Amino acid sequence: MSPELKVVIYQEKTILKKLLELLDEQHELIINKDIMKIDKIAQELDSTAKELATTEIKRRSIMGSESSIKEIVGNCDDENIKQAYEEIKSNLKMIEIQKESNAILIKQRLFFTKKMINCIKPGKGIGTYNAYGQVGK
């Protein structure tokens, strides 16, 4: 394994850790309803994702099309690289879970806000009750 590839793997590990921390911070901001900071953290998430993409492109250019990263790390004798690769896999799983959790919370907040706006704004017509006892549109 080339030293360049080792450096790139460690860079990816660091960037993924930073991405997970930003997602955790975003989760806290969503819970606390701090809109201004949510926008700022979204910009930081975007720049970190771009940084990860450039590192990934660098890794793929170093590796070429010879084999997958899993095979290269499996054939490597360096335990530090194997540990870093396992941390990368673990962080990726946790990032996916946190991202889904944040998306669900945002959708819930938007749904609630939409319902509140619909209750506040005046109706376009006179509502009539349907067969189920609910007001129709």
C-alpha positions in Angstrom: 0.0 0.0 0.0 1.4 3.4 -1.0 2.0 6.1 1.6 -0.2 8.4 -0.4 -3.2 6.1 0.0 -2.6 5.8 3.7 -2.6 9.6 4.1 -5.9 9.8 2.0 -7.5 7.1 4.2 -6.6 9.0 7.4 -7.9 12.2 5.8 -11.2 10.5 5.0 -11.5 9.2 8.5 -11.0 12.8 9.9 -13.5 14.3 7.5 -16.1 11.7 8.2 -15.7 12.3 12.0 -16.1 16.0 11.4 -19.2 15.3 9.3 -20.7 13.2 12.1 -20.1 15.9 14.7 -21.7 18.5 12.5 -24.8 16.2 12.0 -25.0 15.7 15.8 -24.8 19.5 16.2 -27.5 20.0 13.6 -29.7 17.5 15.5 -29.4 19.5 18.7 -30.2 22.7 16.8 -33.3 21.2 15.3 -34.4 20.1 18.7 -33.8 23.6 20.1 -35.4 25.3 17.1 -32.4 27.6 16.5 -33.1 28.5 12.9 -30.2 30.9 12.3 -27.6 28.4 13.5 -29.3 25.6 11.5 -28.6 27.6 8.3 -25.0 28.1 9.3 -24.5 24.4 10.1 -26.0 23.5 6.8 -23.4 25.6 5.0 -20.7 23.9 7.0 -22.1 20.5 6.2 -22.1 21.4 2.5 -18.4 22.5 2.6 -17.4 19.3 4.5 -19.2 17.1 2.0 -17.4 18.8 -0.8 -14.1 18.3 1.0 -15.0 14.6 1.4 -15.8 14.4 -2.3 -12.4 15.8 -3.3 -10.6 13.4 -1.0 -12.6 10.5 -2.4 -11.6 11.5 -5.9 -8.0 11.7 -4.8 -8.2 8.2 -3.3 -9.8 6.8 -6.5 -7.1 8.4 -8.7 -4.4 6.8 -6.5 -6.0 3.4 -6.4 -7.0 3.3 -10.1 -9.4 0.6 -11.2 -7.4 -2.3 -9.9 -9.5 -3.3 -6.9 -11.8 -2.1 -4.2 -10.6 -0.4 -1.0 -11.9 -3.4 1.0 -9.6 -5.8 -0.8 -6.6 -3.4 -0.5 -7.1 -2.9 3.2 -7.7 -6.7 3.7 -4.4 -7.4 2.0 -2.5 -4.7 4.0 -0.3 -5.7 6.9 -0.7 -2.4 8.7 -3.1 -2.7 11.6 -3.5 1.1 11.9 -4.9 1.2 8.4 -7.3 -1.7 9.1 -8.5 0.1 12.3 -8.9 3.4 10.4 -11.0 1.5 7.7 -13.2 0.0 10.4 -13.7 3.5 11.9 -14.6 4.8 8.5 -17.2 2.1 8.0 -18.6 2.7 11.5 -18.8 6.4 11.0 -20.5 6.0 7.6 -23.3 3.9 9.3 -23.7 6.4 12.1 -23.7 9.3 9.6 -26.5 7.7 7.6 -28.6 7.1 10.8 -28.1 10.7 12.0 -28.9 12.1 8.6 -32.1 10.2 8.4 -33.0 11.2 12.0 -32.4 14.9 11.2 -34.4 14.6 7.9 -37.4 13.1 9.8 -37.3 15.8 12.5 -37.2 18.6 9.8 -40.1 17.0 7.9 -42.1 16.8 11.2 -41.5 20.5 11.9 -42.4 21.5 8.4 -45.6 19.4 8.5 -46.6 21.0 11.8 -45.8 24.5 10.4 -47.9 23.8 7.3 -50.9 22.6 9.4 -50.6 25.7 11.6 -50.5 28.0 8.6 -53.6 26.2 7.1 -55.4 26.8 10.4 -54.6 30.4 10.6 -55.2 31.5 7.0 -58.7 32.1 5.9 -60.4 29.4 3.9 -61.2 29.9 0.3 -64.7 28.8 0.5 -67.3 27.6 2.9 -66.5 24.2 4.2 -69.2 21.5 4.4 -69.2 18.4 6.4 -68.8 15.1 4.6 -70.1 11.7 5.5 -67.3 11.2 7.9 -68.0 14.3 9.9 -65.0 16.2 8.6 -65.0 19.6 6.9 -64.5 19.2 3.2 -62.7 21.7 1.0 
